[in-house]
C-alpha cells in the first residue's frame, strides 16, 4: 500500500500577508490544476444557507490559469454536495507539494438547486487593487454564475 501524497495549501490576503494553511490528500490532476481532499476541522458555523461542520469533506480544486478556486463540500458520508464554494482569487501558484493562493475577498456559493449567492462585497470594495484585477474578479464571478445558470454537473468549467 502506498502512502497518500499530502499537499500543503497556503492562503494569503490580497495585501500579501499570510492568512493560514492546511493540508490535504493530493488527487490526480490535469495540467493547470491541483486537486486535493481535506476534512474540515475549523470552527463550525454557517456559510450562506448551509452549516459547515467538523469532518465535512472538502474536494478542492485550484487553478493556475483561472481567477478562482473551488471547494465542493460534502457532509460526512453523503455523496451529494451540500454546496460549491468558489473563492475569487489570483491564479494559484504551484510548487512541488504546495499550493499558494491569494484571496480577493469575493465568494460565490452555488447551492445544489442551482441558486447562487455572492458574499463579501463590502470586503472586496475595501481592497486596494487596480482596475484590471477588479475586472478579472468580476469576469470570474460571471463565469461561475454561468455554470449555475446552465446547471452544468458539478459546476465545473
C-alpha positions, 0 to 999 in steps of 0.5 A: 500500500502506498502512502497518500501524497499530502499537499500543503495549501497556503492562503494569503490576503490580497495585501500579501500577508499570510492568512493560514494553511492546511493540508490535504490528500493530493488527487490526480490532476490535469495540467493547470490544476491541483486537486486535493481532499481535506476534512474540515476541522475549523470552527463550525458555523454557517456559510450562506444557507448551509452549516459547515461542520467538523469532518465535512469533506472538502474536494478542492480544486485550484487553478493556475490559469483561472481567477478562482478556486473551488471547494465542493463540500460534502457532509460526512458520508453523503455523496451529494454536495451540500454546496460549491464554494468558489473563492475569487482569487489570483491564479494559484501558484504551484510548487512541488507539494504546495499550493499558494493562493491569494484571496480577493475577498469575493465568494460565490456559493452555488447551492445544489438547486442551482441558486447562487449567492455572492458574499463579501462585497463590502470586503472586496470594495475595501481592497486596494487593487487596480482596475484590471484585477477588479475586472478579472474578479468580476469576469470570474464571478460571471463565469461561475454564475454561468455554470449555475445558470446552465446547471452544468454537473458539478459546476465545473468549467 
